[in-house]
Amino acid sequence: MLKLDVVADSDELARLQCRRSTVLADERHLMHPVKYLSSIGFRSDYAYLGAFVSIALSLISWLFSRGNKHHDKAQSDRWGIFVGHWAPTFMALGVALTLEERD
């Protein structure tokens, strides 16, 4: 935070207050990552797309791992589950961004 000492010039005081509000705005974005993502143009559509791509990649990785002779069924399941865990995360992010976009 900036320390505001006695300032004789009102223009200088205005500049310091503007700078302080900019610093506070930057700090608020650090505390709200969804607001930050929204402010830089990351839309909820991108998160939903990521969720559906994750579901497709999960199925594809599971199928390819099943086709690999060196992997057993458990290894195939782990690959599918690992990538499949991304989908709910992207969906939750999409919902949060949708709510942010409405505000």
N, C-alpha and C positions, 0 to 999 in steps of 0.2 A: 504494500500500500504506500501511497505517496503521503508525505507529511506536508501539510499546508501551513507554511509560516505566514507571517504578516506580509502581505503583498500590496505594494503601493499602487500598482497599475491594474485597473480593472480588466484590461485585455489579457494581461498575464494570468490573472485569477481565472478568467473564463477558459483560457487554454489549459490550465492545470486541472480544472474541474472536468473538462472534456476528456483529458488524458486519463483522469481517475475513473470516469465512467466507462471508458474503453477497457481499462484494466479489469474493472468489475465485470463487464460483459464477457471478457475472455475467461475469467474465473468461473462464471456461471456455466459456460459451455463445458468446462472441464468436469463440472459436477453433474451435467446432464448430457451424456453421450448421444442420446436419441435426438435431442435438440440440435446438437452439433452436426450429426449426420444429415439432418434435415436442412440445416443452414448451408451446408456445402453442396446440396443438390442431390443427395442420395434419397431416392423415392421408395415408397412402400412397394411399388411394382417390381423394383429390382430385388427386394428381399423375397417376395413371393416367387419370382422367377428362380431365384437361388434355391428355394425350397423344392420346387418341382424338378429342377436339374439334379439336386441332391438325391431325390427319390429315384430318378432314372439312373444316375451313377451307381447308386446302391445296388439296384437290380443288375446292371451291367457288370459291376465288379464281382458280384456273387456268381453270375453265370460264367464269367471267364475264369474265376477261381475254381469253380466246379469242374470246368473243362481241363484244367491243368492237372496232369497226372501226378505231380509232386505234392499237391495240396490235398489234404483229406477234407472230409465234410466239415469238421470243426473249424478249420482254417478258412474255408469258404464262408461259413456263417459269420465269423469274426470280421472279415472284410466287408460283407454286406451290412452288418450292424454298425461298424465304425463309420462308414459313410452315411448310413441312414440316420445317425444321430444328429447330423447337421440340419435335417429338414425341420424338426420342431424349433430349433434355434432361429432359423431364417423366418419361419412362420410367426414366431413371437415378435421378432424384430419388425416384421411387416405390419403386425397389428399395432405395435407401438408407434411406428412411423405414420400409419393411417390416422391414428388419434392426434398425432402432432400436426399432420397436414390439415386436419379439420379446424384446429385452433387458429 
